[in-house]
Amino acid sequence: MAVASLCKSFCSKLQFTSRVSSCIRLRDSSLKTEQLHSQRSTLQVCHIWAGPTYTSSKVLEHTSTQDNKPKHPPNVFIMYLQKVQEQIMKDHPNASRKEVIAIASKKWKDVDPEEKSHLAMQRKDLFEKYKDDMKSYVDNMTPEEMKLEDRRKQQKLAKKLKTARRELGMPKMPASAFCCYMADQYPQHAREDAVTRVFKKLRDQWNNLSESEQEKYKKQSAQRSEAYKEEIVRWEKEMMEMGRFDVIRKSTLLRLAMGNKSKKNQKEVEEL
């Protein structure tokens, strides 16, 4: 990634502080070993996510219309839990929330089918009312409120995707040459000044380095990039085998789609 692009991405102080911390962790890891297989712990320069992202400065605030938004009805078990949790807490005063749910889950297995059916019907009625209320809510939204709601949904989906990828062990993007340099130099200046001023100082130093001086960090970045390419291909293959296409990068899915289309067209030509 070009230095100019990197500098632009660090315009948010909160984002920058987080990335500096990652750079320090990267440096500590690099001091332990220079072997290629250790490079999965390198700095994450940017999030690998096909959809829109939102920084801390763009966190959406709740509005009065958001407060009036109809609440999605709970599922049948949650309705049962709400019904019995008070008695469970009386019988088990020291039980944690998790333990209360576990006790209710055991009780739920023995609930009479007729009672379960009754709860299911109640839930169905609640859901029908929710759909009507939601339609009325959407119909009365202003264009600005609709945009805000759409952004809120996108933000929620982005967070959910990021969490899923992290839990599934998605490899992180490798550090750029500049970040490799900053990871190496930052500890020497950490106590001198504020984080943002240290960054500016290191950025200026980087821009004044000769090509030969920058080459060391460019090689480090290139090595990590090659390792990342192998790891991300291997990881996405594992995700495909698991059927988790929802966490695979959009670029990979597009490549697969184009490849399948080309094979189909070639097969049609051969049959002519």
Sine and cosine of phi, psi and omega as CSV:
sin_phi,cos_phi,sin_psi,cos_psi,sin_omega,cos_omega
0.00,0.00,0.66,-0.75,-0.03,-1.00
-0.91,0.41,0.48,-0.88,-0.01,-1.00
-0.88,0.48,-0.67,0.75,-0.02,-1.00
-0.87,0.50,-0.65,0.76,0.01,-1.00
-0.92,0.38,-0.63,0.78,0.02,-1.00
-0.90,0.43,-0.69,0.72,-0.02,-1.00
-0.88,0.48,-0.64,0.77,0.01,-1.00
-0.89,0.45,-0.61,0.79,-0.04,-1.00
-0.94,0.33,-0.28,0.96,-0.02,-1.00
-0.99,-0.11,0.27,0.96,-0.06,-1.00
-0.92,0.39,-0.43,0.90,0.05,-1.00
-1.00,0.08,0.81,-0.58,-0.06,-1.00
-0.89,0.45,-0.65,0.76,-0.01,-1.00
-0.90,0.44,-0.69,0.72,0.02,-1.00
-0.89,0.45,-0.67,0.74,-0.05,-1.00
-0.90,0.44,-0.71,0.70,0.00,-1.00
-0.84,0.55,-0.67,0.74,0.01,-1.00
-0.90,0.44,-0.66,0.75,-0.05,-1.00
-0.95,0.32,-0.55,0.84,0.05,-1.00
-0.90,0.44,-0.68,0.74,0.04,-1.00
-0.86,0.51,-0.65,0.76,0.03,-1.00
-0.91,0.42,-0.61,0.79,0.02,-1.00
-0.89,0.46,-0.64,0.77,0.00,-1.00
-0.91,0.42,-0.67,0.74,0.05,-1.00
-0.88,0.47,-0.62,0.79,0.03,-1.00
-0.88,0.47,-0.68,0.73,-0.02,-1.00
-0.90,0.44,-0.71,0.71,0.01,-1.00
-0.87,0.50,-0.62,0.78,0.01,-1.00
-0.93,0.36,-0.63,0.78,-0.03,-1.00
-0.92,0.40,-0.51,0.86,0.00,-1.00
-0.93,0.37,-0.45,0.89,-0.03,-1.00
-0.96,0.27,-0.64,0.77,-0.04,-1.00
-0.37,-0.93,0.56,-0.83,0.05,-1.00
-0.96,-0.28,0.15,0.99,-0.02,-1.00
-0.93,0.36,0.49,-0.87,-0.10,-1.00
-0.91,0.41,-0.58,0.82,-0.09,-1.00
-0.94,0.34,-0.20,0.98,0.00,-1.00
-1.00,0.06,0.07,1.00,-0.17,-0.98
-0.99,0.12,0.02,1.00,0.05,-1.00
-0.94,0.33,-0.28,0.96,-0.03,-1.00
-1.00,-0.06,0.26,0.97,-0.05,-1.00
-0.97,0.25,0.15,-0.99,-0.06,-1.00
-0.88,0.48,0.68,-0.73,0.10,-0.99
-1.00,-0.04,0.97,-0.24,-0.06,-1.00
-0.97,0.26,-0.65,0.76,0.01,-1.00
-0.56,-0.83,0.38,-0.92,-0.02,-1.00
-0.98,0.19,0.69,-0.72,0.01,-1.00
-1.00,0.01,1.00,-0.04,-0.07,-1.00
-0.47,-0.88,0.77,-0.64,-0.15,-0.99
-0.96,0.27,-0.42,0.91,-0.08,-1.00
-1.00,-0.01,-0.14,-0.99,-0.01,-1.00
-0.95,0.32,0.49,-0.87,0.05,-1.00
-0.87,-0.49,0.35,-0.94,-0.05,-1.00
-0.72,-0.69,0.79,-0.61,0.02,-1.00
-1.00,0.07,0.11,-0.99,-0.03,-1.00
-0.88,0.48,-0.47,0.88,0.00,-1.00
-0.96,0.27,-0.20,0.98,-0.03,-1.00
-0.93,-0.36,0.24,0.97,0.00,-1.00
-0.88,0.47,0.76,-0.64,-0.09,-1.00
-0.98,0.20,0.70,-0.71,0.01,-1.00
-1.00,0.00,0.51,-0.86,0.05,-1.00
-0.95,0.30,0.63,-0.77,0.03,-1.00
-0.90,-0.43,0.13,-0.99,0.01,-1.00
-0.89,0.46,-0.57,0.82,0.02,-1.00
-0.93,0.37,-0.56,0.83,0.04,-1.00
-0.91,0.42,-0.61,0.79,0.02,-1.00
-0.91,0.42,-0.49,0.87,-0.03,-1.00
-1.00,0.01,0.00,1.00,-0.02,-1.00
-0.91,0.41,0.73,-0.68,0.01,-1.00
-0.85,0.53,0.64,-0.77,0.00,-1.00
-1.00,0.03,0.71,-0.70,0.05,-1.00
-0.91,0.42,0.76,-0.65,-0.02,-1.00
-0.90,0.43,0.53,-0.85,0.02,-1.00
-0.94,0.33,0.30,-0.95,0.06,-1.00
-0.97,0.24,0.08,-1.00,-0.12,-0.99
-0.88,0.48,-0.67,0.74,-0.02,-1.00
-0.91,0.42,-0.66,0.75,0.01,-1.00
-0.89,0.45,-0.61,0.79,0.06,-1.00
-0.88,0.48,-0.66,0.76,0.04,-1.00
-0.92,0.40,-0.67,0.75,0.01,-1.00
-0.87,0.50,-0.69,0.72,0.02,-1.00
-0.88,0.48,-0.50,0.87,-0.03,-1.00
-0.97,0.23,-0.59,0.81,-0.13,-0.99
-0.95,-0.30,-0.17,0.99,-0.13,-0.99
-0.90,0.44,-0.55,0.83,0.00,-1.00
-0.88,0.47,-0.70,0.71,0.01,-1.00
-0.92,0.38,-0.61,0.79,0.03,-1.00
-0.89,0.46,-0.66,0.76,-0.01,-1.00
-0.93,0.37,-0.50,0.87,0.08,-1.00
-0.94,0.34,-0.66,0.75,-0.01,-1.00
-0.96,0.27,-0.46,0.89,-0.02,-1.00
-0.75,-0.67,0.96,0.29,-0.11,-0.99
-0.87,0.49,-0.42,0.91,-0.04,-1.00
-0.99,-0.13,0.08,1.00,-0.04,-1.00
-0.95,0.31,0.63,-0.77,0.08,-1.00
-0.98,0.19,0.16,-0.99,0.02,-1.00
-0.86,0.52,-0.67,0.74,0.00,-1.00
-0.89,0.46,-0.65,0.76,0.00,-1.00
-0.94,0.35,-0.60,0.80,0.05,-1.00
-0.88,0.48,-0.68,0.73,0.01,-1.00
-0.91,0.42,-0.64,0.77,0.01,-1.00
-0.90,0.44,-0.66,0.75,0.03,-1.00
-0.91,0.42,-0.68,0.73,0.01,-1.00
-0.90,0.43,-0.58,0.82,0.02,-1.00
-0.90,0.43,-0.65,0.76,0.04,-1.00
-0.91,0.41,-0.66,0.75,0.02,-1.00
-0.91,0.43,-0.60,0.80,-0.04,-1.00
-0.86,0.50,-0.58,0.82,0.00,-1.00
-0.89,0.45,-0.45,0.89,-0.04,-1.00
-0.98,-0.19,0.06,1.00,0.00,-1.00
-0.92,0.40,0.64,-0.77,0.00,-1.00
-0.86,0.50,0.72,-0.69,0.00,-1.00
-0.81,0.59,-0.53,0.85,0.00,-1.00
-0.92,0.40,-0.64,0.77,0.03,-1.00
-0.92,0.39,-0.64,0.76,0.05,-1.00
-0.87,0.49,-0.67,0.75,0.01,-1.00
-0.90,0.44,-0.63,0.77,0.03,-1.00
-0.89,0.45,-0.69,0.72,0.04,-1.00
-0.90,0.43,-0.62,0.79,0.02,-1.00
-0.89,0.45,-0.63,0.77,0.03,-1.00
-0.92,0.38,-0.65,0.76,0.05,-1.00
-0.88,0.48,-0.67,0.74,0.00,-1.00
-0.91,0.42,-0.62,0.79,0.03,-1.00
-0.89,0.46,-0.68,0.73,0.03,-1.00
-0.90,0.44,-0.67,0.74,0.02,-1.00
-0.89,0.45,-0.63,0.78,-0.02,-1.00
-0.94,0.35,-0.60,0.80,0.05,-1.00
-0.89,0.45,-0.67,0.74,0.04,-1.00
-0.91,0.42,-0.63,0.78,0.02,-1.00
-0.88,0.47,-0.67,0.74,0.01,-1.00
-0.89,0.46,-0.67,0.74,0.03,-1.00
-0.91,0.42,-0.70,0.71,-0.01,-1.00
-0.91,0.42,-0.61,0.80,-0.01,-1.00
-0.93,0.38,-0.63,0.78,0.03,-1.00
-0.89,0.45,-0.68,0.73,0.02,-1.00
-0.91,0.42,-0.62,0.78,0.01,-1.00
-0.90,0.44,-0.72,0.70,-0.01,-1.00
-0.92,0.38,-0.64,0.77,-0.01,-1.00
-0.88,0.47,-0.48,0.88,-0.06,-1.00
-0.99,-0.13,0.10,0.99,0.01,-1.00
-0.99,0.17,0.60,-0.80,0.10,-1.00
-0.98,0.19,0.29,-0.96,0.04,-1.00
-0.83,0.56,-0.61,0.79,0.01,-1.00
-0.92,0.40,-0.65,0.76,0.01,-1.00
-0.92,0.38,-0.57,0.82,0.03,-1.00
-0.92,0.39,-0.64,0.77,0.04,-1.00
-0.90,0.43,-0.66,0.75,0.01,-1.00
-0.89,0.45,-0.67,0.75,0.01,-1.00
-0.91,0.42,-0.65,0.76,0.01,-1.00
-0.90,0.43,-0.66,0.75,0.03,-1.00
-0.91,0.41,-0.62,0.78,0.03,-1.00
-0.88,0.47,-0.66,0.75,0.03,-1.00
-0.91,0.41,-0.67,0.74,0.00,-1.00
-0.90,0.44,-0.64,0.77,0.02,-1.00
-0.89,0.45,-0.67,0.74,0.00,-1.00
-0.91,0.42,-0.67,0.74,0.02,-1.00
-0.91,0.42,-0.64,0.76,0.01,-1.00
-0.89,0.45,-0.67,0.74,0.01,-1.00
-0.91,0.42,-0.66,0.75,0.00,-1.00
-0.90,0.43,-0.68,0.74,0.01,-1.00
-0.91,0.42,-0.69,0.73,0.00,-1.00
-0.87,0.49,-0.69,0.72,0.01,-1.00
-0.90,0.44,-0.70,0.72,-0.01,-1.00
-0.89,0.47,-0.69,0.73,0.00,-1.00
-0.90,0.43,-0.64,0.77,0.01,-1.00
-0.91,0.41,-0.70,0.72,0.00,-1.00
-0.91,0.42,-0.50,0.87,0.00,-1.00
-1.00,0.03,0.04,1.00,0.10,-0.99
0.98,0.21,0.57,0.82,0.02,-1.00
-0.90,0.44,0.77,-0.64,0.03,-1.00
-0.86,0.51,0.57,-0.82,0.00,-1.00
-1.00,0.03,0.47,-0.88,0.05,-1.00
-0.88,0.48,0.62,-0.78,-0.01,-1.00
-0.97,0.26,0.32,-0.95,0.03,-1.00
-0.95,0.30,0.55,-0.84,0.10,-0.99
-0.98,0.20,0.15,-0.99,0.01,-1.00
-0.87,0.49,-0.66,0.75,-0.01,-1.00
-0.89,0.46,-0.67,0.74,-0.01,-1.00
-0.94,0.34,-0.52,0.85,0.11,-0.99
-0.89,0.45,-0.65,0.76,0.04,-1.00
-0.91,0.42,-0.71,0.71,-0.02,-1.00
-0.91,0.42,-0.62,0.78,0.04,-1.00
-0.88,0.47,-0.55,0.83,-0.01,-1.00
-0.97,0.24,-0.59,0.81,-0.14,-0.99
-0.99,-0.13,-0.43,0.90,-0.13,-0.99
-0.85,0.53,-0.70,0.72,-0.03,-1.00
-0.84,0.55,-0.46,0.89,0.00,-1.00
-0.96,0.29,-0.33,0.94,-0.06,-1.00
-0.88,-0.47,0.03,1.00,-0.15,-0.99
-0.84,0.55,-0.58,0.81,-0.07,-1.00
-0.99,-0.11,0.01,1.00,-0.07,-1.00
-0.98,0.21,-0.63,0.78,-0.17,-0.98
-0.39,-0.92,-0.01,-1.00,0.04,-1.00
-0.91,0.42,0.41,-0.91,-0.07,-1.00
-0.83,0.56,-0.73,0.68,-0.06,-1.00
-0.90,0.44,-0.61,0.80,0.00,-1.00
-0.95,0.32,-0.59,0.81,0.07,-1.00
-0.89,0.45,-0.67,0.75,0.02,-1.00
-0.87,0.49,-0.72,0.69,0.00,-1.00
-0.87,0.49,-0.62,0.78,0.01,-1.00
-0.90,0.43,-0.71,0.71,0.01,-1.00
-0.92,0.38,-0.58,0.82,0.04,-1.00
-0.89,0.46,-0.70,0.71,0.01,-1.00
-0.90,0.43,-0.64,0.77,0.03,-1.00
-0.89,0.45,-0.66,0.75,0.01,-1.00
-0.88,0.47,-0.69,0.73,-0.02,-1.00
-0.91,0.42,-0.42,0.91,-0.02,-1.00
-1.00,-0.05,-0.07,1.00,0.04,-1.00
-0.95,0.32,0.52,-0.85,0.06,-1.00
-0.97,0.24,0.23,-0.97,0.01,-1.00
-0.87,0.50,-0.63,0.77,-0.01,-1.00
-0.92,0.39,-0.58,0.81,0.01,-1.00
-0.95,0.32,-0.55,0.83,0.03,-1.00
-0.97,0.24,-0.38,0.93,-0.10,-0.99
-0.85,0.53,-0.61,0.79,0.00,-1.00
-0.84,0.54,-0.70,0.71,-0.05,-1.00
-0.98,0.20,-0.49,0.87,0.07,-1.00
-0.92,0.39,-0.60,0.80,0.03,-1.00
-0.92,0.39,-0.67,0.74,0.05,-1.00
-0.86,0.52,-0.72,0.69,-0.01,-1.00
-0.90,0.44,-0.65,0.76,-0.01,-1.00
-0.91,0.42,-0.65,0.76,0.02,-1.00
-0.88,0.47,-0.70,0.71,0.00,-1.00
-0.93,0.38,-0.53,0.84,0.04,-1.00
-0.91,0.41,-0.66,0.75,0.03,-1.00
-0.90,0.43,-0.66,0.75,0.03,-1.00
-0.90,0.44,-0.65,0.76,0.00,-1.00
-0.89,0.45,-0.66,0.75,-0.01,-1.00
-0.86,0.51,-0.66,0.75,0.02,-1.00
-0.93,0.37,-0.67,0.74,-0.05,-1.00
-0.93,0.36,-0.65,0.76,-0.05,-1.00
-0.94,0.33,-0.57,0.82,0.06,-1.00
-0.91,0.42,-0.70,0.71,0.00,-1.00
-0.90,0.44,-0.67,0.74,-0.01,-1.00
-0.91,0.42,-0.70,0.71,-0.02,-1.00
-0.92,0.40,-0.54,0.84,0.08,-1.00
-0.90,0.44,-0.67,0.74,0.04,-1.00
-0.89,0.45,-0.64,0.77,0.00,-1.00
-0.91,0.42,-0.62,0.79,0.04,-1.00
-0.90,0.44,-0.65,0.76,0.01,-1.00
-0.91,0.41,-0.50,0.87,0.04,-1.00
-0.99,0.11,-0.17,0.99,-0.04,-1.00
0.99,0.15,0.26,0.97,-0.03,-1.00
-1.00,-0.07,0.89,0.45,0.03,-1.00
-0.93,0.36,-0.28,0.96,-0.04,-1.00
-0.94,0.35,-0.34,0.94,-0.03,-1.00
-0.97,-0.22,-0.07,1.00,-0.01,-1.00
-0.98,0.22,0.55,-0.83,-0.01,-1.00
-0.87,0.50,0.56,-0.83,-0.01,-1.00
-0.87,0.49,-0.62,0.78,-0.02,-1.00
-0.88,0.47,-0.61,0.79,0.02,-1.00
-0.93,0.37,-0.68,0.73,0.01,-1.00
-0.89,0.45,-0.64,0.77,0.03,-1.00
-0.91,0.42,-0.63,0.78,0.02,-1.00
-0.90,0.45,-0.68,0.73,0.02,-1.00
-0.90,0.44,-0.66,0.75,0.00,-1.00
-0.90,0.43,-0.68,0.73,0.01,-1.00
-0.91,0.40,-0.61,0.79,0.02,-1.00
-0.91,0.42,-0.68,0.74,0.03,-1.00
-0.91,0.41,-0.59,0.81,0.01,-1.00
-0.92,0.39,-0.66,0.75,0.01,-1.00
-0.90,0.43,-0.66,0.75,0.03,-1.00
-0.90,0.44,-0.63,0.78,0.00,-1.00
-0.91,0.41,-0.70,0.72,0.00,-1.00
-0.90,0.44,-0.64,0.77,0.01,-1.00
-0.90,0.43,-0.63,0.77,0.01,-1.00
-0.91,0.42,-0.63,0.77,0.01,-1.00
-0.91,0.42,-0.62,0.79,0.02,-1.00
-0.91,0.41,-0.67,0.74,-0.01,-1.00
-0.91,0.42,-0.49,0.87,-0.02,-1.00
-0.98,0.19,-0.28,0.96,-0.01,-1.00
-0.95,0.30,0.00,0.00,0.00,0.00
